[in-house]
Amino acid sequence: MSMTINTLSSAIAAAGALGTASFGIVEGLKWTALGTAGFGSIGAYLGHDLVGCLRGAYGPEFERLLRAQYRQDSRSQTLIAKSLRQGVRIGLTTANAENVARFLGTVAPAALKQAAAAVEASTPLTDAERGAIGRFELAADARIASALSRAQDVYLGWVRGSASLCAIVLGIAAALILGSDLVDGVIVGIVAVPLAPIANDVVAALQAATRAMRGS
C-alpha cells in the first residue's frame, strides 16, 4: 500500500490515540507501587533533620500520611507541598532547631533556637527572631521544592516508561490480531507515547504543508 498524506495522518493519529490510551491505563494503576514512585526522593532531599520535624509534627505514622497524599496528588503536588511546609514549621522545636539550622546553613543555630523558644513560649518575637524564622522558612521551602521536583521527575519517568511498555504490548497484540509483522507493532508502540501529546499538531502540520504545496 502506497503511503499518502492521508494514510500517514491516520497512522499518526492512531498511534497518538494508542499512547493516550496507554497513559490512561497506567493512570488507573496508581493504587499500585507506581502511584508512589519517586516518594523516596523527598526524604533523601529533606535530610534527617527536616524529616525529624515532620515526625514531630505528624507523629510516628507521618510517612504513611504523606505517602497517601503523594499518591493522590503526584502530578500537581499541591496538597503534599502544603503538608510538608506546615510540617517542618510545626515540628521546629528548641530540641532540634540547632541541628536544623546547621543543615540548612542559612541561619545561626543559636538564633534559630532562641526564636523557636519564643514560639514555644508564645511570647512576641523580636525583629532578630522573626528574621531567623524567616530565613529558616525560606531555606526549608527551597529544600521542599527541590525534593518535590526530583520526586516528580522520577514519577513521570516511571509513568512514561510504563505507558511505553503498555503501548508496545498493545501494538504487538494488534499486529498478531491483524496478521501484521510484529516489528511494526513494536515500532507503533515505541512511537505511541511520545506522539500522544502532539499527534493532533503533527497531523495538522502535515495537512497544512500539503495544502501549501498543492497551492504552489
Backbone as ProteinMPNN parsed JSONL, in Angstrom:
{"seq_chain_A": "MSMTINTLSSAIAAAGALGTASFGIVEGLKWTALGTAGFGSIGAYLGHDLVGCLRGAYGPEFERLLRAQYRQDSRSQTLIAKSLRQGVRIGLTTANAENVARFLGTVAPAALKQAAAAVEASTPLTDAERGAIGRFELAADARIASALSRAQDVYLGWVRGSASLCAIVLGIAAALILGSDLVDGVIVGIVAVPLAPIANDVVAALQAATRAMRGS", "coords_chain_A": {"N_chain_A": [[0.853, -1.186, 0.0], [0.608, 2.164, -0.957], [2.0, 5.031, 0.58], [0.32, 7.883, 1.597], [-0.394, 11.367, 2.295], [-2.795, 11.394, 3.676], [-3.046, 8.729, 4.627], [-0.751, 8.599, 6.175], [-1.306, 10.608, 8.047], [-3.513, 9.459, 9.292], [-2.288, 7.228, 10.429], [-0.521, 8.426, 12.252], [-2.344, 9.733, 13.927], [-3.681, 7.507, 14.951], [-1.6, 6.197, 16.301], [-1.046, 8.153, 18.214], [-3.467, 8.055, 19.618], [-3.269, 5.497, 20.678], [-1.115, 5.909, 22.412], [-2.274, 7.756, 24.192], [-4.304, 6.157, 25.274], [-2.728, 4.265, 26.547], [-1.482, 5.821, 28.526], [-3.78, 6.337, 30.001], [-4.405, 3.787, 30.966], [-2.181, 3.293, 32.613], [-2.534, 5.358, 34.45], [-4.706, 4.385, 35.798], [-3.495, 2.543, 37.388], [-2.508, 3.652, 39.678], [-2.983, 2.824, 42.229], [-1.19, 0.905, 42.787], [2.327, 0.235, 43.496], [3.379, 1.966, 41.665], [2.064, 4.377, 41.916], [3.336, 5.741, 43.961], [5.86, 6.188, 43.087], [8.986, 7.717, 43.216], [8.557, 8.903, 45.663], [10.394, 8.318, 47.674], [12.484, 10.031, 47.127], [11.898, 12.408, 48.337], [12.387, 12.326, 51.147], [15.13, 11.876, 50.989], [16.108, 14.288, 49.942], [15.23, 16.159, 51.804], [16.53, 15.47, 54.136], [17.785, 14.178, 57.308], [17.193, 15.85, 59.529], [15.089, 17.677, 58.833], [13.18, 15.809, 58.157], [12.855, 14.775, 60.689], [11.514, 16.933, 61.862], [9.055, 16.72, 60.533], [8.206, 14.289, 61.564], [7.885, 15.008, 64.226], [5.786, 16.802, 63.945], [3.617, 15.383, 62.779], [3.56, 12.895, 63.96], [4.503, 9.388, 64.585], [3.493, 7.979, 62.402], [3.825, 9.557, 60.21], [4.954, 9.2, 57.672], [3.262, 7.429, 56.335], [0.973, 8.992, 56.131], [1.9, 11.133, 54.481], [2.66, 9.69, 52.244], [0.22, 8.735, 51.311], [-0.99, 11.161, 50.56], [0.78, 11.914, 48.557], [0.358, 9.892, 46.662], [-2.239, 10.492, 45.896], [-1.861, 12.99, 44.801], [0.223, 13.175, 42.948], [0.924, 14.469, 40.604], [0.208, 17.334, 40.496], [0.95, 18.06, 43.088], [0.118, 19.825, 45.045], [-1.236, 19.44, 47.51], [0.495, 17.79, 49.096], [2.747, 19.403, 49.143], [1.903, 21.569, 50.683], [1.452, 20.261, 53.12], [4.043, 19.423, 53.745], [5.422, 21.876, 54.033], [4.023, 23.077, 56.161], [4.458, 21.118, 58.068], [7.268, 21.087, 58.634], [7.497, 23.549, 59.818], [5.801, 23.428, 62.068], [7.029, 21.34, 63.368], [9.458, 22.336, 64.213], [11.495, 22.794, 66.964], [12.966, 23.759, 70.141], [14.634, 21.698, 70.722], [15.508, 20.603, 68.311], [16.268, 22.712, 66.751], [18.886, 23.792, 66.453], [20.31, 21.78, 65.087], [18.804, 21.667, 62.743], [19.277, 24.231, 61.745], [22.033, 24.097, 61.243], [22.033, 22.21, 59.227], [20.556, 23.48, 57.169], [21.979, 25.843, 56.824], [21.56, 28.592, 56.559], [20.96, 30.19, 58.65], [21.929, 31.234, 61.922], [22.622, 28.744, 64.33], [22.191, 29.257, 67.138], [20.555, 31.51, 67.027], [18.252, 30.576, 65.718], [17.402, 28.672, 67.553], [16.769, 30.289, 69.721], [14.658, 31.747, 68.624], [12.833, 29.669, 68.185], [12.348, 28.948, 70.822], [11.006, 31.228, 71.714], [8.675, 31.035, 70.185], [7.601, 28.65, 71.199], [7.092, 29.477, 73.795], [5.143, 31.269, 73.334], [5.633, 34.001, 73.239], [6.02, 37.442, 72.198], [7.784, 37.911, 69.131], [11.052, 39.137, 68.567], [12.621, 41.456, 66.245], [14.978, 40.283, 65.334], [14.486, 37.6, 65.906], [12.251, 37.1, 64.326], [13.488, 37.442, 61.854], [15.263, 35.262, 61.885], [13.465, 33.096, 61.889], [12.245, 33.605, 59.437], [14.395, 33.232, 57.605], [14.891, 30.546, 58.059], [12.429, 29.433, 57.154], [12.399, 30.142, 54.432], [14.66, 28.756, 53.464], [13.936, 26.121, 54.102], [11.622, 25.846, 52.549], [12.742, 26.002, 49.998], [14.231, 23.658, 49.964], [12.145, 21.807, 50.125], [10.784, 22.324, 47.73], [12.736, 21.535, 45.865], [12.941, 18.83, 46.541], [10.375, 17.88, 45.886], [10.332, 18.418, 43.156], [12.316, 16.694, 42.2], [11.135, 14.268, 42.968], [8.864, 14.296, 41.348], [10.03, 14.183, 38.813], [11.08, 11.575, 38.861], [8.693, 10.144, 39.206], [7.222, 10.808, 36.839], [8.966, 9.731, 34.972], [8.741, 6.983, 35.504], [6.022, 6.676, 34.906], [5.918, 7.332, 32.147], [7.636, 5.36, 31.162], [6.23, 3.027, 31.893], [3.861, 3.425, 30.472], [4.872, 3.356, 27.866], [5.737, 0.683, 27.727], [3.265, -0.563, 27.994], [2.016, 0.371, 25.656], [3.626, -0.836, 23.7], [3.068, -3.554, 24.167], [0.324, -3.586, 23.551], [0.52, -2.783, 20.883], [1.891, -4.976, 19.756], [-0.013, -6.944, 20.261], [-2.104, -6.04, 18.614], [-0.842, -6.312, 16.126], [-0.587, -9.092, 15.975], [-3.27, -9.843, 15.933], [-4.124, -8.699, 13.544], [-2.494, -9.968, 11.775], [-0.119, -8.845, 11.004], [3.346, -7.773, 10.621], [5.331, -8.358, 13.483], [7.301, -6.586, 14.158], [6.375, -4.171, 13.182], [4.306, -3.701, 14.992], [5.785, -3.332, 17.328], [7.234, -1.01, 16.688], [5.169, 0.86, 16.362], [4.202, 0.861, 18.98], [6.408, 1.929, 20.324], [6.615, 4.561, 19.351], [4.203, 5.591, 20.096], [3.688, 6.714, 22.7], [5.446, 9.059, 22.901], [4.237, 10.461, 20.812], [1.65, 10.959, 21.645], [0.967, 13.473, 23.074], [1.284, 15.309, 21.016], [0.165, 14.503, 18.67], [-2.148, 15.457, 17.273], [-1.275, 17.999, 16.551], [0.879, 17.385, 14.865], [-0.433, 16.049, 12.772], [-2.08, 18.136, 11.851], [-0.087, 19.905, 11.004], [1.091, 18.437, 8.891], [-1.066, 18.286, 7.119], [-1.464, 20.999, 6.606], [0.978, 21.613, 5.376], [0.728, 20.055, 3.093], [-1.454, 21.285, 1.8], [-0.294, 23.758, 1.318], [1.767, 23.072, -0.478], [0.322, 22.072, -2.635], [-1.015, 24.339, -3.305], [0.996, 25.872, -4.302]], "CA_chain_A": [[0.0, 0.0, 0.0], [1.407, 3.384, -1.029], [1.782, 5.961, 1.683], [-0.094, 9.23, 1.233], [-0.538, 12.242, 3.458], [-3.984, 10.98, 4.437], [-2.775, 7.498, 5.381], [0.239, 8.937, 7.198], [-2.007, 11.343, 9.098], [-4.333, 8.492, 10.032], [-1.397, 6.392, 11.233], [-0.037, 9.239, 13.368], [-3.464, 9.931, 14.854], [-3.948, 6.235, 15.619], [-0.518, 5.972, 17.259], [-1.284, 9.076, 19.329], [-4.594, 7.528, 20.41], [-2.731, 4.366, 21.442], [-0.34, 6.476, 23.517], [-3.212, 8.327, 25.17], [-4.957, 5.036, 25.962], [-1.73, 3.645, 27.439], [-1.39, 6.699, 29.697], [-4.984, 6.124, 30.801], [-4.276, 2.5, 31.667], [-1.194, 3.477, 33.675], [-3.153, 6.209, 35.474], [-5.573, 3.52, 36.594], [-2.67, 1.681, 38.244], [-1.916, 4.45, 40.75], [-3.163, 2.148, 43.512], [-0.034, 0.033, 42.976], [3.553, 0.943, 43.876], [3.637, 3.002, 40.664], [1.49, 5.637, 42.376], [4.246, 6.424, 44.889], [7.207, 6.253, 42.509], [9.626, 8.997, 43.475], [8.31, 9.393, 47.025], [11.617, 8.189, 48.469], [13.376, 11.165, 46.87], [11.553, 13.529, 49.218], [13.158, 12.189, 52.378], [16.556, 11.995, 50.683], [16.428, 15.693, 49.734], [14.961, 16.935, 53.02], [17.538, 15.157, 55.135], [17.34, 13.607, 58.579], [16.688, 16.831, 60.492], [13.761, 18.142, 58.418], [12.289, 14.657, 58.312], [12.539, 14.742, 62.119], [10.468, 17.941, 62.089], [7.793, 16.146, 60.065], [7.813, 13.27, 62.543], [7.389, 15.706, 65.408], [4.517, 17.484, 63.644], [2.531, 14.477, 62.397], [3.607, 11.644, 64.698], [5.317, 8.3, 64.013], [2.91, 7.499, 61.152], [3.846, 10.678, 59.267], [5.287, 8.766, 56.314], [2.053, 6.865, 55.733], [0.124, 10.138, 55.805], [2.456, 11.839, 53.333], [2.636, 8.789, 51.087], [-1.152, 8.74, 50.797], [-1.18, 12.43, 49.872], [1.594, 11.88, 47.341], [-0.32, 9.015, 45.705], [-3.406, 11.211, 45.408], [-1.52, 14.305, 44.25], [1.592, 13.027, 42.468], [1.195, 15.346, 39.459], [0.211, 18.754, 40.859], [1.712, 18.124, 44.342], [-0.334, 20.955, 45.856], [-1.595, 19.013, 48.861], [1.656, 17.327, 49.853], [3.645, 20.544, 49.343], [1.374, 22.313, 51.826], [1.683, 19.467, 54.335], [5.477, 19.449, 54.054], [5.801, 23.209, 54.529], [3.463, 23.256, 57.501], [5.048, 20.145, 58.983], [8.597, 21.482, 59.118], [7.329, 24.71, 60.694], [5.235, 22.975, 63.339], [7.952, 20.415, 64.016], [10.666, 23.001, 64.7], [11.491, 22.99, 68.415], [14.283, 24.107, 70.689], [15.462, 20.489, 70.752], [16.105, 20.293, 67.002], [16.497, 23.95, 65.994], [20.297, 23.987, 66.116], [20.67, 20.824, 64.034], [18.14, 22.111, 61.514], [19.993, 25.412, 61.263], [23.31, 23.656, 60.665], [21.741, 21.506, 57.973], [20.128, 24.438, 56.149], [23.12, 26.717, 56.601], [21.183, 29.978, 56.254], [20.641, 30.893, 59.888], [22.789, 30.812, 63.033], [21.941, 27.779, 65.199], [21.722, 29.866, 68.386], [19.465, 32.432, 66.719], [17.042, 29.806, 65.422], [16.944, 28.059, 68.806], [16.142, 31.349, 70.51], [13.37, 32.041, 68.001], [11.953, 28.533, 68.455], [11.969, 29.04, 72.23], [9.995, 32.282, 71.816], [7.432, 30.489, 69.631], [7.073, 27.674, 72.158], [6.611, 30.203, 74.973], [4.087, 32.181, 72.873], [6.0, 35.387, 73.517], [6.213, 38.211, 70.961], [9.101, 37.748, 68.535], [11.818, 40.342, 68.24], [12.966, 41.535, 64.826], [16.013, 39.285, 65.065], [13.86, 36.276, 65.933], [11.452, 36.988, 63.095], [14.434, 37.246, 60.763], [15.771, 33.89, 61.945], [12.374, 32.232, 61.433], [12.068, 33.838, 58.005], [15.464, 32.572, 56.862], [14.628, 29.113, 58.167], [11.306, 29.053, 56.306], [12.803, 30.248, 53.033], [15.567, 27.658, 53.145], [13.177, 24.867, 54.158], [10.738, 25.81, 51.376], [13.569, 25.696, 48.833], [14.532, 22.228, 50.044], [10.918, 21.08, 49.813], [10.539, 22.471, 46.29], [13.699, 20.679, 45.166], [12.574, 17.442, 46.801], [9.18, 17.553, 45.116], [10.696, 18.42, 41.732], [13.0, 15.434, 41.936], [10.151, 13.19, 43.083], [8.005, 14.324, 40.163], [10.824, 13.676, 37.692], [11.113, 10.116, 38.971], [7.336, 9.642, 38.978], [6.882, 10.917, 35.421], [9.784, 8.757, 34.261], [8.106, 5.667, 35.655], [4.747, 6.683, 34.185], [6.187, 7.263, 30.711], [8.184, 4.039, 30.871], [5.154, 2.04, 31.992], [2.947, 3.657, 29.351], [5.543, 2.86, 26.662], [5.666, -0.78, 27.761], [1.869, -0.915, 27.728], [1.751, 0.634, 24.241], [4.309, -1.864, 22.918], [2.295, -4.793, 24.316], [-0.904, -3.427, 22.768], [0.896, -2.775, 19.477], [2.168, -6.359, 19.363], [-1.299, -7.659, 20.238], [-2.823, -5.63, 17.403], [-0.16, -6.917, 14.98], [-0.947, -10.504, 15.946], [-4.678, -9.97, 15.53], [-4.248, -8.308, 12.135], [-1.597, -10.761, 10.956], [0.951, -7.987, 10.505], [4.685, -8.036, 11.141], [5.45, -7.968, 14.882], [8.182, -5.414, 14.235], [5.508, -2.994, 13.002], [3.613, -3.477, 16.259], [6.747, -2.784, 18.284], [7.536, 0.369, 16.286], [3.996, 1.671, 16.7], [4.177, 1.01, 20.438], [7.501, 2.8, 20.766], [6.357, 5.968, 18.999], [2.857, 5.999, 20.527], [3.704, 7.58, 23.884], [5.93, 10.403, 22.562], [3.324, 11.135, 19.882], [0.336, 11.217, 22.235], [0.629, 14.877, 23.339], [1.459, 16.199, 19.857], [-0.337, 13.844, 17.457], [-3.049, 16.346, 16.536], [-0.475, 19.084, 15.962], [1.65, 16.831, 13.749], [-1.378, 15.819, 11.673], [-2.464, 19.442, 11.318], [1.061, 20.451, 10.287], [1.222, 17.711, 7.63], [-2.148, 18.7, 6.228], [-1.185, 22.373, 6.182], [2.079, 21.566, 4.417], [0.195, 19.515, 1.838], [-2.25, 22.329, 1.151], [0.621, 24.784, 0.836], [2.475, 22.561, -1.654], [-0.621, 21.989, -3.74], [-1.34, 25.71, -3.714], [2.115, 26.435, -5.06]], "C_chain_A": [[0.9, 1.25, 0.0], [1.017, 4.328, 0.101], [1.422, 7.329, 1.131], [-0.18, 10.073, 2.493], [-1.715, 11.812, 4.315], [-3.718, 9.721, 5.254], [-1.738, 7.745, 6.471], [-0.411, 9.674, 8.357], [-2.846, 10.409, 9.951], [-3.465, 7.621, 10.935], [-0.886, 7.151, 12.448], [-1.132, 9.443, 14.403], [-3.758, 8.657, 15.635], [-2.868, 5.931, 16.657], [-0.659, 6.892, 18.463], [-2.405, 8.601, 20.227], [-4.143, 6.336, 21.254], [-1.92, 4.868, 22.637], [-1.23, 7.054, 24.608], [-3.898, 7.225, 25.967], [-3.993, 4.366, 26.937], [-1.525, 4.487, 28.689], [-2.6, 6.494, 30.607], [-4.93, 4.832, 31.596], [-3.314, 2.63, 32.846], [-1.761, 4.335, 34.8], [-4.079, 5.396, 36.372], [-4.818, 2.588, 37.527], [-2.013, 2.448, 39.386], [-2.073, 3.8, 42.114], [-2.002, 1.187, 43.803], [1.173, 0.877, 43.414], [3.896, 2.051, 42.887], [3.148, 4.367, 41.143], [2.38, 6.408, 43.337], [5.685, 6.431, 44.373], [7.78, 7.648, 42.707], [9.444, 9.511, 44.89], [9.579, 9.336, 47.88], [12.59, 9.336, 48.269], [13.111, 12.321, 47.824], [12.387, 13.481, 50.494], [14.644, 12.364, 52.145], [16.966, 13.458, 50.52], [16.216, 16.52, 50.999], [15.999, 16.664, 54.103], [16.935, 14.734, 56.462], [16.668, 14.637, 59.481], [15.309, 17.365, 60.109], [12.742, 17.012, 58.466], [11.898, 14.496, 59.781], [11.485, 15.767, 62.492], [9.1, 17.404, 61.668], [7.284, 15.085, 61.033], [7.256, 13.93, 63.805], [6.043, 16.364, 65.172], [3.369, 16.506, 63.465], [2.554, 13.135, 63.11], [4.374, 10.56, 63.963], [4.783, 7.761, 62.686], [2.931, 8.571, 60.068], [4.104, 10.217, 57.837], [4.075, 8.164, 55.613], [1.101, 7.975, 55.303], [0.619, 10.827, 54.536], [2.441, 10.974, 52.082], [1.239, 8.75, 50.459], [-1.446, 10.032, 50.041], [-0.41, 12.465, 48.557], [0.919, 11.028, 46.267], [-1.504, 9.74, 45.078], [-3.02, 12.392, 44.525], [-0.145, 14.298, 43.594], [1.923, 13.93, 41.291], [1.268, 16.813, 39.873], [0.958, 19.027, 42.153], [1.277, 19.273, 45.259], [-0.559, 20.548, 47.307], [-0.371, 18.609, 49.67], [2.647, 18.466, 50.078], [3.201, 21.362, 50.551], [1.651, 21.575, 53.135], [3.154, 19.484, 54.728], [5.891, 20.796, 54.628], [5.271, 23.435, 55.945], [4.125, 22.333, 58.514], [6.397, 20.578, 59.52], [8.509, 22.708, 60.024], [6.819, 24.287, 62.066], [6.243, 22.129, 64.105], [9.241, 21.043, 64.5], [10.545, 23.274, 66.198], [12.89, 23.411, 68.873], [15.22, 22.899, 70.688], [16.156, 20.225, 69.414], [16.522, 21.534, 66.212], [17.959, 24.1, 65.568], [20.743, 23.034, 65.006], [20.042, 21.211, 62.695], [18.883, 23.297, 60.905], [21.321, 25.022, 60.628], [23.093, 22.968, 59.324], [21.395, 22.485, 56.859], [21.239, 25.428, 55.817], [22.787, 28.164, 56.309], [20.906, 30.804, 57.498], [21.546, 30.362, 60.99], [22.023, 29.86, 63.943], [21.385, 28.408, 66.473], [20.537, 30.786, 68.143], [18.168, 31.676, 66.448], [16.509, 29.134, 66.68], [16.247, 29.095, 69.672], [14.772, 31.695, 69.949], [12.368, 30.917, 68.264], [11.475, 28.555, 69.903], [10.889, 30.108, 72.424], [8.654, 31.802, 71.279], [6.8, 29.519, 70.607], [6.486, 28.365, 73.379], [5.48, 31.173, 74.641], [4.363, 33.63, 73.271], [6.222, 36.127, 72.207], [7.644, 38.065, 70.446], [9.762, 39.1, 68.31], [12.113, 40.349, 66.733], [13.999, 40.481, 64.453], [15.427, 37.876, 65.022], [12.976, 36.063, 64.703], [12.354, 36.773, 61.881], [14.964, 35.832, 60.716], [14.705, 32.904, 61.45], [12.18, 32.378, 59.925], [13.131, 33.144, 57.162], [15.302, 31.058, 56.898], [13.524, 28.683, 57.204], [11.671, 29.113, 54.83], [13.698, 29.083, 52.623], [14.837, 26.319, 53.137], [12.263, 24.742, 52.945], [11.521, 25.479, 50.112], [13.922, 24.205, 48.8], [13.316, 21.402, 49.639], [10.616, 21.153, 48.32], [11.469, 21.581, 45.477], [13.339, 19.201, 45.331], [11.378, 17.024, 45.961], [9.465, 17.536, 43.617], [11.382, 17.116, 41.351], [12.032, 14.261, 41.98], [9.261, 13.139, 41.846], [8.746, 13.839, 38.924], [10.85, 12.15, 37.69], [9.744, 9.527, 38.653], [6.977, 9.665, 37.492], [7.708, 9.961, 34.574], [9.192, 7.364, 34.325], [6.797, 5.585, 34.886], [4.979, 6.551, 32.685], [6.735, 5.888, 30.323], [7.112, 2.967, 30.895], [4.166, 2.177, 30.842], [3.558, 3.159, 28.045], [5.486, 1.341, 26.591], [4.26, -1.251, 27.437], [1.545, -0.735, 26.248], [2.414, -0.414, 23.351], [3.539, -3.18, 22.974], [1.02, -4.716, 23.484], [-0.606, -3.417, 21.27], [1.183, -4.171, 18.962], [0.88, -7.163, 19.284], [-2.091, -7.314, 18.987], [-2.194, -6.249, 16.164], [-0.508, -8.399, 14.853], [-2.376, -10.701, 15.45], [-4.844, -9.699, 14.037], [-3.362, -9.128, 11.205], [-0.462, -9.955, 10.363], [2.291, -8.421, 11.104], [4.777, -7.539, 12.584], [6.334, -6.737, 15.054], [7.37, -4.134, 14.065], [4.767, -2.662, 14.287], [4.518, -2.87, 17.303], [7.035, -1.321, 17.965], [6.386, 1.296, 16.64], [3.931, 1.906, 18.206], [5.232, 1.962, 20.946], [7.183, 4.265, 20.519], [5.047, 6.485, 19.576], [2.892, 7.006, 21.676], [4.285, 8.959, 23.589], [4.984, 11.174, 21.656], [2.03, 11.6, 20.54], [0.046, 12.698, 22.472], [0.619, 15.756, 22.092], [0.865, 15.627, 18.579], [-1.216, 14.77, 16.629], [-2.288, 17.475, 15.862], [0.322, 18.593, 14.759], [0.752, 16.608, 12.536], [-1.779, 17.142, 11.029], [-1.333, 20.065, 10.51], [1.251, 19.764, 8.94], [0.156, 18.148, 6.631], [-1.94, 20.126, 5.731], [-0.064, 22.421, 5.16], [1.604, 21.051, 3.061], [-0.607, 20.557, 1.078], [-1.348, 23.41, 0.575], [1.341, 24.331, -0.451], [1.551, 22.469, -2.862], [-0.986, 23.383, -4.249], [-0.247, 26.337, -4.545], [2.189, 25.842, -6.457]], "O_chain_A": [[1.809, 1.385, 0.818], [-0.142, 4.402, 0.509], [2.138, 7.872, 0.291], [-0.055, 9.567, 3.609], [-1.643, 11.86, 5.542], [-4.104, 9.636, 6.419], [-1.826, 7.176, 7.56], [-0.106, 9.402, 9.518], [-2.891, 10.54, 11.174], [-3.848, 7.311, 12.064], [-0.821, 6.6, 13.546], [-0.888, 9.34, 15.605], [-4.048, 8.708, 16.83], [-3.17, 5.466, 17.757], [-0.426, 6.476, 19.598], [-2.323, 8.722, 21.449], [-4.573, 6.177, 22.396], [-2.021, 4.326, 23.738], [-0.974, 6.866, 25.797], [-4.059, 7.337, 27.182], [-4.393, 3.948, 28.024], [-1.407, 3.948, 29.79], [-2.469, 6.479, 31.831], [-5.353, 4.782, 32.75], [-3.591, 2.14, 33.941], [-1.5, 4.072, 35.974], [-4.218, 5.685, 37.561], [-5.424, 1.918, 38.363], [-1.067, 1.955, 39.999], [-1.38, 4.173, 43.06], [-1.851, 0.714, 44.929], [1.048, 2.075, 43.669], [4.628, 2.98, 43.232], [3.744, 5.394, 40.816], [2.197, 7.613, 43.512], [6.621, 6.656, 45.141], [7.126, 8.644, 42.398], [10.114, 10.466, 45.285], [9.806, 10.211, 48.716], [13.429, 9.597, 49.131], [14.005, 13.125, 48.09], [13.013, 14.47, 50.875], [15.349, 12.926, 52.984], [18.068, 13.831, 50.922], [16.948, 17.48, 51.239], [16.307, 17.55, 54.901], [15.741, 14.906, 56.708], [15.671, 14.325, 60.132], [14.442, 17.493, 60.973], [11.573, 17.237, 58.781], [10.765, 14.129, 60.092], [10.644, 15.501, 63.351], [8.106, 17.61, 62.364], [6.084, 14.991, 61.292], [6.274, 13.459, 64.378], [5.239, 16.477, 66.097], [2.263, 16.758, 63.942], [1.663, 12.313, 62.897], [4.844, 10.777, 62.847], [5.533, 7.152, 61.923], [2.152, 8.51, 59.117], [3.543, 10.775, 56.894], [3.888, 8.374, 54.415], [0.495, 7.902, 54.234], [-0.163, 11.076, 53.619], [2.231, 11.479, 50.979], [1.095, 8.735, 49.237], [-2.084, 10.0, 48.989], [-0.903, 12.989, 47.558], [0.909, 11.401, 45.094], [-1.749, 9.621, 43.877], [-3.758, 12.755, 43.61], [0.581, 15.29, 43.666], [3.101, 14.141, 41.002], [2.279, 17.472, 39.63], [1.539, 20.099, 42.316], [2.022, 19.646, 46.165], [-0.118, 21.239, 48.225], [-0.215, 19.042, 50.812], [3.325, 18.491, 51.105], [4.031, 21.797, 51.349], [2.035, 22.185, 54.133], [3.478, 19.553, 55.914], [6.635, 20.849, 55.608], [5.99, 23.924, 56.816], [4.331, 22.707, 59.669], [6.659, 20.457, 60.716], [9.353, 22.89, 60.901], [7.333, 24.727, 63.094], [6.31, 22.188, 65.332], [10.049, 20.367, 65.135], [9.593, 23.918, 66.64], [13.848, 23.415, 68.101], [16.442, 23.049, 70.658], [17.263, 19.687, 69.384], [17.072, 21.413, 65.117], [18.233, 24.496, 64.435], [21.468, 23.432, 64.095], [20.675, 21.095, 61.646], [19.09, 23.354, 59.693], [21.692, 25.562, 59.586], [23.886, 23.133, 58.397], [21.879, 22.347, 55.735], [21.416, 25.804, 54.659], [23.656, 28.906, 55.85], [20.644, 32.003, 57.398], [21.893, 29.181, 60.997], [20.878, 30.144, 64.296], [20.246, 28.137, 66.854], [19.615, 30.842, 68.958], [17.101, 32.093, 66.899], [15.295, 29.035, 66.859], [15.229, 28.794, 70.294], [13.826, 31.914, 70.706], [11.196, 31.176, 68.533], [10.325, 28.217, 70.182], [9.961, 29.915, 73.209], [7.608, 32.121, 71.846], [5.588, 29.558, 70.822], [5.496, 27.898, 73.941], [4.922, 31.819, 75.528], [3.447, 34.385, 73.597], [6.575, 35.508, 71.203], [8.598, 38.091, 71.224], [9.117, 40.072, 67.917], [11.878, 39.357, 66.042], [13.913, 39.862, 63.392], [15.829, 37.057, 64.196], [12.96, 34.981, 64.116], [12.014, 36.004, 60.982], [15.106, 35.255, 59.638], [15.008, 31.99, 60.684], [11.975, 31.389, 59.222], [12.821, 32.541, 56.135], [15.541, 30.372, 55.904], [13.667, 27.675, 56.512], [11.293, 28.23, 54.061], [13.512, 28.496, 51.557], [15.085, 25.479, 52.272], [12.138, 23.659, 52.372], [11.025, 24.757, 49.247], [13.911, 23.577, 47.742], [13.437, 20.421, 48.904], [10.234, 20.151, 47.714], [11.042, 20.946, 44.513], [13.421, 18.421, 44.382], [11.369, 15.935, 45.388], [8.896, 16.723, 42.888], [11.076, 16.513, 40.322], [12.094, 13.365, 41.139], [8.941, 12.057, 41.353], [8.164, 13.162, 38.077], [10.667, 11.516, 36.651], [9.638, 8.539, 37.927], [6.49, 8.674, 36.949], [7.221, 9.436, 33.573], [9.147, 6.651, 33.323], [6.49, 4.556, 34.283], [4.317, 5.753, 32.021], [6.355, 5.322, 29.297], [7.079, 2.095, 30.027], [3.688, 1.18, 30.301], [2.852, 2.601, 27.205], [5.221, 0.772, 25.532], [4.076, -2.218, 26.698], [0.88, -1.58, 25.649], [1.828, -0.836, 22.354], [3.373, -3.848, 21.954], [0.672, -5.672, 22.79], [-1.369, -3.968, 20.477], [0.771, -4.523, 17.857], [0.692, -7.962, 18.367], [-2.685, -8.195, 18.365], [-2.904, -6.667, 15.25], [-0.703, -8.9, 13.746], [-2.657, -11.601, 14.658], [-5.608, -10.381, 13.352], [-3.46, -9.003, 9.985], [0.101, -10.333, 9.336], [2.36, -9.301, 11.962], [4.35, -6.423, 12.882], [6.142, -5.946, 15.977], [7.641, -3.13, 14.723], [4.613, -1.492, 14.637], [4.1, -2.007, 18.075], [7.076, -0.485, 18.868], [6.602, 2.391, 17.158], [3.641, 3.015, 18.656], [4.993, 2.719, 21.888], [7.445, 5.115, 21.369], [4.797, 7.69, 19.551], [2.208, 8.029, 21.632], [3.683, 9.958, 23.983], [4.928, 12.402, 21.718], [1.383, 12.527, 20.053], [-1.036, 13.158, 22.104], [0.016, 16.83, 22.098], [1.042, 16.206, 17.507], [-1.047, 14.86, 15.413], [-2.608, 17.865, 14.739], [0.433, 19.294, 13.753], [1.126, 16.936, 11.41], [-1.814, 17.255, 9.803], [-1.567, 20.676, 9.468], [1.543, 20.429, 7.947], [0.439, 18.353, 5.451], [-2.209, 20.427, 4.568], [-0.135, 23.176, 4.19], [2.024, 21.547, 2.016], [-0.463, 20.7, -0.136], [-1.596, 23.92, -0.518], [1.5, 25.113, -1.388], [1.962, 22.758, -3.986], [-1.231, 23.588, -5.438], [-0.498, 27.208, -5.378], [3.073, 26.203, -7.235]]}, "name": "protein", "num_of_chains": 1, "seq": "MSMTINTLSSAIAAAGALGTASFGIVEGLKWTALGTAGFGSIGAYLGHDLVGCLRGAYGPEFERLLRAQYRQDSRSQTLIAKSLRQGVRIGLTTANAENVARFLGTVAPAALKQAAAAVEASTPLTDAERGAIGRFELAADARIASALSRAQDVYLGWVRGSASLCAIVLGIAAALILGSDLVDGVIVGIVAVPLAPIANDVVAALQAATRAMRGS"}
